[in-house]
Amino acid sequence: MNEVRADPAASRYEIYVDEVLAGFLTYRYGPNSISLNHTEVFPEFGGKGIAQELVLFVLREAKEKNLEILPYCPYVPKVISKFKEEFLELVPENRRAEFGL
């Protein structure tokens, strides 16, 4: 079973598969926003949907906290595009083109 854990000291969310660190997403908080900077899944866990699971967790948490999302990591806009109905509104309208949204 996969589990996402926040690691505020490292400014990242980590995803664990059977208690083994499989990847992470780094972030930086702004006043009313969260910048998602880099998503990485370790090669041995690739191709299993882990990156998408991690990004979706972070997007849903940001939505619950009413934060704007600044998806600097190139993978995050791909996930947002897949789930536009749920997440596109979280990216400021005047910044969407910057992120290819």
N, C-alpha and C positions, 0 to 999 in steps of 0.2 A: 504494500500500500504506500502511496506517495503522500508526503506531508510537506507543506510549505511553512517555513518559520521565518520570522523577521529577525534580523540581526542589526539593530540600530547602531551599534558601535562600529560596524563595518559599512553602514549605509547600504545594506542590501537585503534582499529576500533570498532565501536559500530553499531549494527543493531537495528532499531526501527520498530515495527509493530504498525501502527496507532498511532504514536508518543509515544509509550511505549517501553522502553528499553527491548529488548528480548534476547540480548546476546552480546558477544564481542570476539575479537581476539587480544591478546597482541603480541607486536613485539619489535624488537630492530634493529636499522639501523647500518650497518657496512659501510666501505668506499664505496663499490659497491654492497652491499647485504642488504637483510632484513631477519632477523631471525624471524620465526613465532613460537611463544613459547607456546601459550595456547589458545584453542578455547572453549568457554562455551556458551551454550544456556540455558536459565532458563527453569525449568521443564514444566511450563505451556505453553511454546512455542515449546516443543519437538515434533519430528515426523512430522514436517511440511516443512522440507527442508531448514530451516533457516540457519543452520550451513553451509551447502553447498553453499547457496547463498552468505553468508558473505565471505567465503574462496575464492570463485570465483571472487568476487569483488576485494579482496586484491591481488590475483594472477594477475588479469588483470591490475591493477594499477602498480604492480611491473614490469610487462612486458613492459608497456608503458614507465616506467622510466629506462628501461634496467638494472634492478637489478637482481642479482643472488638471488635465494631463498634457504634458509636453513630451511627446514620444521621440526623443533624439536617437534612440537605438533603432536602426532600420528595420528590425524584425517586428517591433511593436505596432507600427502602422499597418503592417500586413494582417496582424491579428485584429486590430480595430476594424479594418476593411471587411474582414470575414464576419464580424459581429457588429456591423454599423448601427443597427437598430438600438443596441444596448449601450454602445460606447462613443459613437462619433460626437454626440453632444458634449462630451467631456473635454474635447479638444477645442480650444477657443476658435471661433469661426474665422477670425482674422489671421490665424496662424496655420490653418489646415493645409493651405497650398505649400507652405514651407515643409510640411511632413508628407506631402504627396497624398493628402486626403481631400 
